[in-house]
Amino acid sequence: MRKLGYLGPRGTFSQEALKIYLDISRKKAGKSGNEKSEKGEKGITSEGCKGRDVYDVYDKYDEIEVRDYITIRDMLFDVENGKIEEAVVPLENSLEGSVNEILDIMANEVDLKYKAEVVVVIRQNLLVKKGTSAENIRCIYSHPQAIGQCRKYISCNFSKAEIKPVYSTAGAAELVAAGEGNCAAIGSLVAAEEYGLDVYARDIQDGENNFTRFAAVSRHDSPKSGYDKTSIVFSTEDKPGSLYKILDIFNLWDINMTRIESRPAKKQLGCYIFFVDIEGHRDDDDVRDALTMVKRKTSFYKFLGSYPRYRI
């Protein structure tokens, strides 16, 4: 049985990303995903415990067991320890930027690889318990990323409400459902349905182009598909032009760099590591040669995987 994890509970955008990833896997296996398994319609059944589903897949595996997690760290450690095979994690949002926790863990705490990427259109909504009016809303729960995506709406409509960050948007919905009707949650329509909440306002995010990029993380990356991306993280010597010299390697090999971001190296003030995404696969001759040169020229280097690019 193939075991996968996502950031729960049920009703999160991470769960939606996982479903998209599974659909892609089914299509690659040449299956429609509309078949019925003996355990339920469309291959989806419940084991009887909350937040734990089994998806029937149509590749070399007979079943998939899906587990939800409260923290990214616990989920990735379970991947590294072999308790699950893959985990779907959020990497970056078009409005709020990167999820720093996943970057730090991938760079410093685990030896894992990106296996695939998925991009999800994010539509945030204000969810309330049935019968709750705007005057009754004293606090708003949500994940910090979701709160950041809706700053303008909150400021204009609920400037006096207490903002309470929680570990997930679905967790926020769950808290509101269990509350007394004086709080709201920012989350998805799926979360509203899952926890029996009313949708007070739809599409409250600050920008229409609100996308989150997710990655499937595993102990191994993916074989060459012909439309790939490669991720690395590195640090350079503290010398003038050292970063420029590394990035110029990709220019010399005519490799397009799609992303660069710095994070503290967590060693001393002013010491940074750099996350870089490039087009191409580690098995491409030019990418292989460029990465070999980067590894030689950097003081720290870690390969984070080659994987199929998501087609939006």
N, C-alpha and C positions, 0 to 999 in steps of 0.2 A: 504494500500500500504506500503510495506517494503522499507525503505529509507536507503541507504548506501552512504558512502563517501570515496574518495581517494584523494591523493595528486596530483593535476593536474598541468597544463592543459592536454588535450588529448595527448596520446603518451608517458606517463611516465611509468616507470617500476612498479610504484604503481598501475596503471591501469591494467597492465598485471597481477599483483598479485591478484587484485580484480577479474579478469576474471577466474583465476585458482580457487580461492575460491568459486566462483559461480558454476563452473563446479563440484567441489567436493560436494557442497550442492545438486546439481541436481542428481549426482550419488547416494548419500546417500538416496535420495528420490525415487530411482529406475527408474529415467528417463534418457534418452540418451542425452538430450540437443539439439537434431537435429530436434525437432518438429518445426512447423511453427505456430506463433501466428497470430491473425487477423491483428496485427499492423505491421508485417514485417517478413522476413525470419529469421530463427534461433532465433526467440524471441527477436531480437534487433531492436528497433525503436528509432527515434529521436523526441524530443519534439519541435524541431525547435529553441532551444537556444544552443549556443556553449558550449560544455563540459558537456552536461546534457543528458544522455541516459536513456531509460527505457529497462530493461531486463525482459523478461517473464521467470519466474521460475516455477518449477514443483514440489513444495512442498505445504504447507498449504497456501502460499501466491499466489495471482493471478498475481501480478506484482512486479517488483523492480524498484525503482527510484534511479538512481545513480547521485550523485553530485560531482563535483570536487572542491577542495579547494586549496588556495594558501599557507596556513600555517597549520601545524600540530595542533597548539594550538587552532585555530578557529574550526577546525574539531572535536577535542576531546571535546571541550566545547559544541558543538552542540549535540554530543552524550550524554553528561551528562545532558543537558537541554531537551532532548527528541525530538530535531528537526530532528535527524536521529537516526536510531537504531544501526548501526555499522559503524566503520571506519577501513579501511585497512591502516596500517602505517608500515614504515620500522623500523626494530629493530637493525639489525647488518649486516655488510658486512664482508666476509671472508678475504678481503685485508685491509680494512680501519677500521674495528672494529665497535663498537656500535654507534648508532645515539643518542648522549647524550641528545638531546632535548626531545625525547620521554621518556627516562628514568626519567628525572627530572620532567616532567609533571605528569607521572603516579605515581611517589612517593610523590609528594608534592602538586599537584594542582587539581587533579580530583579523584573521587571515581569510577573507572572503572575497568573492568577485561579483560584479554585476553580470547578470545573465541575459537580461532583457530590459527594455524600458517601455513604459506606457504613459500616455498623456491623457489626463481627464479634464474635461470642461467643468469648472467649479461654479455652481450656482448656490449662493448662500441665501438662507431664508430665516426669518424670525419665527420661532416656534413657541407656542404657549399652551398651557393646559386649557381644556375646553371651558369656555365661559370667562376667561381672563380678559380684562380690558386694559388699554394702554395706561390708564391712571393707576392700575394696581401693580404695574411692573416696577419692582424696586431693585432688581438685580438681573444681570445677563450673564449666563454661563457660555463658555465655548473654549475651543482650543486657541492658544495664542495666535496661531497663523490666521485662523478664521476671524478673530477679533481684529487683527491688523488689516484684514481685507475689507472690513466694514466700518472703519473709523469715522468716515464722513456721515454715514447713516446714523450711527450711534450718537455722534455729537449733535446732529440736527434734531433727532427725535427723542433721545433718552439720555440727555447730558447729565442728569442727576442720578441715573441708575448706577449701582455698584457693579463694576466689571469683575467677574470671577473666572480666571483662567482654569481650565481643567484639562485632562490628558487627551480628550478627543471630542469631536463634535457630537458623536452619538452618545458619549458619556454625559455630555451636557443635556441632551434630550432626555436621557434616563433620569437625571436628577430633577428636571422640571416635572416630568411625569409623576415622580414620587413626592413632589413638593405640595405646597399649600395654595398655589395659584398666584403667587406674587413675584415669580421669576420667569424669565424667558431664556431660550437657547438659540444660538446661531448654528444652523446645521442644514442637512439635506432634506429633500422631500421624502426620501426613503426613510430617514430617521423619524420624521413626523409620523409616517404610517406605521413604522415599527413600534413606536411607543405611544400611539394613540393621541397625538397632539394636533392642535389646530395650527394652520399656517397664518400668522398675523400679517406678515408681509413677505413678498417674494422678490428674489433677485436684488438683495440689498448690498451686494458687493460694490466697492467703489469704482470698479472698472468693468466694462463688458468683456474684455479680453482677459478673463481670469482662468488660467490653466495651471494645473499642478502636474509635474513630471514625477512619476514613480519608477522604481526599479525593482526587478526581481533579483534578490541576492541569494547566492548559492556558494558552495565550496568550489565550483567550477564555472567558467564562463561559457560562451557559446561558440560553435564552429562558424566558419565564414559563411555569410549569407549573400554577399554581394552588395549589401546596402547596410553598412555597419558603422559603429562608433566605438572608440576606445577611450578609456579613462585611466588617468595616472595621477599620482600625487608625488611631489618632490620638494626639496629645499635646496637652496644654493649657498655657496660661500658668501660671506659678507664682504664683497668686493664690488667696486664700481662696474656696472654693466653686466653683472653675472646673470641676472634674469634675462636680459636682452639676448645674451649669447645662447641661452637655452632655447628661447622661443624662436630664435633665428634658425635653429636646426630644422624646425617644421617648414619654415620658408624655403630653405635650401632644397628640401625634398618635395616642395610643392604640395604640402599637406595642409588642409584647411583646419584651423583651430576654431571650434564652435563655442568654447567656454573656458574662462580662466577666473579663478577666485582664490583669494588668500585667506588663511586662517592662522591664528596664533599656534606656534609649534608646541606651546605649553612647556617650554623649557626656561626661557627667560624673556624679559620685556624686549620687544623689537625683533624677535626671532619668528619667522613665518614659514609656513608650508604653502604650496600652490597646487590647487586642483585644476587639472586641464583635461578637456575633452577634445578629441580630434576625430575627423572623418577617416574611416578605414578600419581594417582588421589587423590584428597582430601578425597574421599569416601573409598579409600583403608585403611584398618585397620592400617597398618604400617605407612603410610603417615599421617593419621589423628593423630596418637599418637606422631609421631615425630614433626609435626607442633605445636601441643599443648605444647610440651616441649620447642620448640624454642621460642614460644610466651612468655612463662613464664620467659625464661632466657635472653631475649633481652630488651633493653631500649626503642626501637621503633620497631614495627612490622607491616607489611601490607601485606595482602594476595592479590596477583595479578591475581589469576585464575588458574584453571585446565582446560586442553583442549587437543584435539587429537594431537599427534605428527605427523608431516608431514613425509611421506615416500618418500625419494629421489630416 
